[in-house]
Amino acid sequence: MDGLLYAFTRTGGVDAFDLTGPTFTRNIIVDEMANYISGTDGGMYAVQTPRGDLLQVCRKSEVTKEILIETEKILVYKTDMAAKKLVEMNGLCDHVLFLGRGQSQCLSAEEYPQLKENCVYFTDDETYISKYKKNHRDIGILNLENDDREEIASKLWCNWPNPIWVTPNITRMNMELYK
């Protein structure tokens, strides 16, 4: 983004790397997330919004009695480059997030009216899935307004490999319509 490579540290820090010069330079944007919780199961994702904002998304998961991992909460932070801090967001308003093992992305709900705004569509991103085909899958939709969770895939539907999100190429689809 903006000619820089942004990376998140394990403790929620944000670093920017300039790879264009003869030597790489590192600029620390945020040293560490203020409310970082060590040892929390889940993941951290870097996502750019359609407006160009850089989001840090934290996925908090719970291990149930049956040793199943389930997403219970998703926290979204906007990276304030000028103030060099992460600002917790109350939601995504008119946007939708896709999280998973592959590329995570943020889309405009206005451009994709079939999607639920202010929701996160997620797939499990644990490496254990590739080893245990019959394990429960953590695939669903989480509403950021009330943390309601909706399953979108049954056990029978998806047991191998790790699921991925597919982004349609709208330009190509439109061109196909006019042929």
C-alpha positions in Angstrom: 0.0 0.0 0.0 1.4 3.4 -0.9 4.6 1.8 -2.1 5.2 0.3 1.3 4.9 -3.2 2.7 3.0 -3.2 6.0 3.3 -6.0 8.5 1.8 -6.8 11.9 3.8 -8.2 14.7 2.6 -11.0 17.0 1.7 -8.4 19.7 -0.3 -6.2 17.3 2.4 -3.7 16.3 2.4 -2.3 12.8 5.6 -1.9 10.8 6.1 -0.3 7.4 8.9 -1.4 5.1 10.2 0.6 2.2 11.7 -2.0 -0.2 12.4 0.5 -3.1 15.8 1.7 -2.1 19.2 0.0 -2.2 18.6 -1.0 1.5 15.3 -1.8 3.2 14.1 0.6 5.8 11.7 -0.2 8.6 9.4 2.4 10.2 7.4 1.4 13.3 3.9 2.8 13.0 2.5 1.2 16.1 4.8 -0.4 18.6 2.3 -2.8 20.2 -1.5 -3.1 20.5 -2.6 -1.4 23.7 -5.2 -4.2 24.6 -3.3 -7.1 23.2 -4.1 -10.4 25.0 -1.3 -12.9 25.0 -2.1 -16.5 24.3 -5.6 -15.9 22.7 -6.5 -18.4 20.1 -7.4 -16.9 16.8 -5.6 -14.9 14.2 -4.6 -11.4 13.1 -5.2 -10.1 9.6 -4.1 -7.1 7.6 -6.9 -5.8 5.4 -7.2 -2.8 3.2 -10.6 -1.1 2.8 -11.9 0.1 -0.6 -11.2 3.6 0.7 -7.6 2.7 1.3 -7.6 2.5 5.1 -5.4 -0.2 6.6 -7.3 -2.4 9.1 -6.0 -4.8 11.7 -8.5 -7.5 12.3 -8.2 -9.8 15.4 -10.1 -13.0 15.5 -10.7 -14.4 19.0 -11.6 -18.1 19.1 -12.7 -20.5 21.8 -11.7 -24.1 22.2 -14.8 -26.0 23.3 -15.1 -29.2 25.4 -15.1 -31.3 22.2 -11.8 -29.6 21.3 -13.4 -27.7 18.5 -12.2 -24.2 17.6 -14.9 -21.7 17.1 -14.7 -18.0 16.3 -16.5 -16.1 19.1 -15.5 -12.5 18.4 -13.8 -10.3 15.8 -12.3 -7.0 16.7 -11.5 -4.4 14.0 -8.9 -1.6 14.3 -8.1 1.2 11.9 -4.4 2.1 11.6 -4.1 5.8 12.2 -0.8 6.5 10.4 -0.6 10.2 11.6 -1.2 9.5 15.2 0.7 6.2 15.1 -1.9 4.2 16.9 -4.7 1.6 16.3 -8.2 2.9 16.8 -10.9 0.3 17.7 -13.9 0.5 15.3 -17.4 -0.3 16.4 -18.2 -2.0 13.1 -17.8 -1.9 9.4 -20.9 0.1 8.6 -21.4 -0.5 4.9 -18.6 -2.9 4.4 -18.1 -6.7 4.6 -15.0 -8.6 5.6 -13.8 -12.0 4.3 -11.2 -13.7 6.6 -9.5 -17.0 6.1 -6.2 -18.8 5.3 -5.9 -17.2 1.9 -6.1 -13.5 1.2 -8.5 -11.6 3.5 -10.4 -8.7 2.0 -12.8 -5.9 2.7 -15.6 -5.2 0.2 -18.3 -2.5 -0.2 -21.7 -4.0 0.7 -23.2 -1.4 -1.7 -21.3 -3.0 -4.6 -22.3 -6.5 -3.4 -25.9 -6.2 -2.2 -26.2 -10.0 -1.7 -23.7 -9.8 1.2 -24.6 -8.8 4.7 -23.2 -5.4 5.7 -21.3 -5.0 8.9 -20.6 -8.8 8.9 -17.5 -10.9 8.7 -17.5 -14.1 6.5 -14.9 -16.4 7.9 -13.3 -19.8 7.3 -11.0 -21.6 9.6 -7.4 -20.9 9.1 -5.8 -23.5 11.4 -3.2 -25.8 10.0 -4.6 -28.7 11.9 -7.5 -29.0 9.4 -5.1 -30.4 6.7 -4.2 -33.2 9.1 -7.6 -34.1 10.5 -10.1 -34.2 7.7 -13.1 -35.1 9.8 -12.7 -32.3 12.3 -15.5 -29.7 12.7 -15.0 -26.7 10.5 -15.2 -23.1 11.7 -17.0 -21.5 8.7 -19.6 -18.9 9.1 -20.8 -15.3 9.3 -20.3 -13.1 12.4 -22.4 -9.9 12.8 -20.2 -7.2 14.3 -23.2 -5.3 15.8 -24.2 -8.1 18.2 -21.7 -10.9 17.7 -24.4 -13.2 16.4 -22.9 -16.2 14.6 -24.4 -18.0 11.6 -23.0 -21.3 10.2 -22.8 -21.3 6.4 -21.4 -24.8 5.7 -22.4 -28.2 7.1 -19.9 -30.9 8.2 -20.8 -33.0 5.2 -20.1 -30.1 2.7 -16.6 -29.3 3.6 -14.0 -31.5 5.2 -11.0 -31.1 2.9 -8.9 -29.0 2.1 -8.9 -25.5 3.8 -11.6 -23.5 2.3 -10.8 -20.3 0.4 -12.8 -17.3 -0.7 -13.1 -16.6 -4.5 -13.4 -13.0 -5.7 -15.2 -12.6 -9.0 -13.7 -10.3 -11.6 -16.6 -7.9 -12.2 -15.0 -6.3 -15.2 -14.6 -9.6 -16.9 -18.1 -10.6 -16.0 -19.5 -7.4 -17.5 -17.5 -8.0 -20.7 -19.0 -11.5 -21.0 -22.5 -10.0 -20.8 -21.9 -7.9 -23.9 -20.4 -10.6 -26.1 
